[in-house]
Amino acid sequence: MADAVPDVLGDAEDRMTKAIEALKKELTTIRTGRAHPALLEQVKVDYYGAATPINQLATISVPEARLLVIQPWDRHLMGAIEKAILKSELGLTPINDGNVIRLAIPSLTEERRRELVKMVHKRAEEGRVEVRNIRRDAMDEMRRREKSKELSEDDLKRSSEHLQRLTDSFIVLVEETAQQKEAELLQV
């Protein structure tokens, strides 16, 4: 391979890795019936006019499998945190006792599990599309380099085969990540 190709392939691999990490992070925010602090990552609280993540304003703990406890560092934020949780798409009702906010995570109904599995499939498809877009960008760059004679035709062919193997391996990672989340959701 020519010297110009490894940087394109390395960049594509880095971007694909980041796409997988983003997918995993996004999937952790889907509620599985078990308490996990990552459930609240997407919830933003109005903190003096700035939308601030809850984990920057409070300690979040999991004392039991189905209970999250949020202890704000500033007690004046209790109402704002409560409102933010109610406005979120989590479907959870906070219980405020004046010191901490408790979030009981109810068991998921079979219907809700199926909806969440569909959401996982949708996000996995978005992940596959992202990986394929990265492949397309890398191929475009390699073709551009071939046209400008920085890359031979044989190098382009070898590089594109390598890029396809790389893409296939990341697509498999997307599938495995989605299957793990689906199994977690369907576990009763």
Secondary structure, DSSP 8 states (H G I E B T S, - for coil): --TTHHHHHHHHHHHHHHHHHHHHHHHHTS--SS--GGGGTT-EEEETTEEEEGGGTEEEEEEETTEEEEEESSGGGHHHHHHHHHHSTT---EEE-SS-EEEE-----HHHHHHHHHHHHHHHHHHHHHHHHHHHHHHHHHHHHHHTTSS-HHHHHHHHHHHHHHHHHHHHHHHHHHHHHHHHHH--
